[in-house]
Amino acid sequence: MKQGPKGLAVGLAFLFQFIFIATAFAAPVSSRDLLESGSKYQGQLIEYEGEVVGDLMQRGEYAWVPISDGLNTIGVWAPSSCAKKIKYIGSYRYRGDRVRVSGIFHDICRDHGGDLDIHAKRLDIIERGRRIFYPLELSRFVGVGILGLFALLLYLLNHFRMRGPS
């Protein structure tokens, strides 16, 4: 059975669509891969995903955005317009926004003193951060109460011992 140009075009379109979808949903590179095999990714467009932690540092039209994938934190040099999308930064009380960065990886960045970094072309919020609430534990209140009573008992014993018999 012979296919005409229309059948070939449909087949090629399907093939290219499959290749595009497969690359669009490729897994982000881990910080471990970037740190251990940085030269392999040098100058390449990569995706990196993680939680925004630490402090955002504005530098004119750009900002340093520290992003942790749970193993390590990588500095991302992003346009300020991208950094302004970030609402929550990870700390003791907050879970930071989870972001996906597409950018050029530099194992040794000549623009930033030879440091390892990613120059972001795109920064997307995957999941908004939130405040973390730590529940009060009854056992801690009981422990504090017992220690408080013990301290009061020691104070009273010391006070009456110092006064002596009247």
C-alpha positions in Angstrom: 0.0 0.0 0.0 1.5 3.3 -1.1 1.1 6.5 1.1 0.9 9.8 -0.5 2.5 13.1 0.7 -0.5 13.7 3.0 0.0 10.4 4.9 3.7 11.1 5.2 3.1 14.6 6.6 0.6 13.2 9.2 3.1 10.5 10.2 6.0 13.1 10.6 3.7 15.5 12.5 2.8 12.6 14.9 6.5 11.8 15.3 7.5 15.4 16.0 4.6 15.8 18.5 5.7 12.7 20.4 9.3 13.9 20.5 8.2 17.4 21.7 5.9 15.9 24.4 8.7 13.6 25.6 11.2 16.4 26.0 8.7 18.8 27.5 8.0 16.4 30.3 11.6 15.3 30.9 12.5 15.0 34.5 14.4 18.0 36.0 18.1 17.6 36.7 18.9 17.0 40.3 21.4 19.1 42.3 23.5 15.9 42.8 23.9 15.5 39.0 24.8 19.2 38.6 27.4 19.1 41.3 28.9 15.7 40.4 28.7 16.0 36.6 28.6 19.8 36.0 30.8 19.8 33.0 28.3 17.5 31.2 25.6 20.2 31.6 27.9 23.2 31.1 26.1 25.8 28.8 23.1 23.6 28.3 19.4 24.5 28.8 18.2 22.5 31.8 15.3 22.3 34.1 15.7 22.4 37.8 13.0 22.1 40.4 12.8 22.8 44.1 11.7 25.0 47.0 12.7 28.6 47.3 14.7 28.9 50.5 16.9 31.5 52.2 16.8 35.1 51.0 16.0 36.6 47.6 18.8 39.1 46.8 17.8 41.8 44.3 20.6 43.1 42.0 19.0 45.7 39.8 17.0 44.0 37.0 18.0 40.6 38.3 17.8 38.6 41.6 19.5 35.7 43.1 17.0 33.0 44.0 18.3 30.1 46.1 16.4 26.9 45.2 16.8 23.6 47.1 15.7 20.2 45.7 16.0 18.7 49.2 19.6 17.6 48.7 21.5 20.8 47.9 20.7 24.5 47.1 21.6 26.0 43.7 21.7 29.7 43.1 19.5 30.9 40.2 20.2 34.2 38.5 16.7 35.3 37.4 15.1 38.4 36.0 13.4 40.4 38.8 10.1 40.0 37.0 10.4 36.2 37.6 11.5 36.7 41.2 8.5 38.9 41.9 6.2 35.8 41.3 7.6 34.2 44.5 5.4 34.8 47.6 6.7 32.3 50.1 10.4 31.7 51.0 11.2 28.6 53.0 12.2 29.0 56.6 11.3 27.5 60.0 7.8 28.9 59.9 7.1 28.8 56.1 7.3 26.2 53.3 8.7 28.0 50.3 7.1 28.2 46.9 8.0 25.1 44.8 9.3 26.3 41.4 10.6 24.9 38.1 13.4 26.8 36.4 14.4 26.5 32.8 17.8 28.1 32.2 21.4 27.8 31.1 23.6 25.9 33.6 27.1 27.2 34.4 29.5 24.8 36.2 31.9 27.7 36.3 30.1 31.0 35.6 32.4 33.7 34.2 29.8 36.4 35.0 29.7 35.5 38.7 33.2 34.8 39.9 33.4 31.2 38.8 30.5 30.0 40.9 28.1 27.2 39.9 24.7 28.7 38.9 21.7 28.7 36.6 20.8 31.7 34.5 17.0 31.4 34.4 15.1 31.9 31.1 11.8 31.0 32.8 10.6 30.4 36.3 7.2 28.8 37.0 5.5 28.4 40.3 4.5 24.7 40.6 3.0 24.9 44.1 2.5 27.8 46.4 4.2 27.7 49.8 2.4 28.1 53.1 2.8 28.8 56.7 3.7 25.9 58.9 1.8 25.5 62.1 3.4 23.4 64.8 0.8 21.8 67.1 1.1 22.3 70.9 1.9 19.1 72.6 0.3 18.3 75.9 3.3 16.3 77.1 5.4 19.5 76.9 3.0 21.4 79.1 3.0 18.6 81.6 6.8 18.6 81.6 7.0 22.4 82.1 4.4 22.2 84.9 6.4 19.5 86.7 9.7 21.4 86.3 7.9 24.6 87.6 6.6 22.8 90.7 10.1 21.3 91.3 11.7 24.8 91.0 9.1 26.3 93.4 9.8 23.5 95.9 13.5 24.1 95.7 13.0 27.9 96.1 10.8 27.4 99.2 13.2 24.9 100.8 16.1 27.3 100.2 14.1 30.3 101.5 13.1 28.5 104.8 16.6 27.1 105.3 18.1 30.5 105.0 15.7 32.1 107.5 16.4 29.4 110.0 14.3 28.8 113.2 12.8 32.0 114.5 
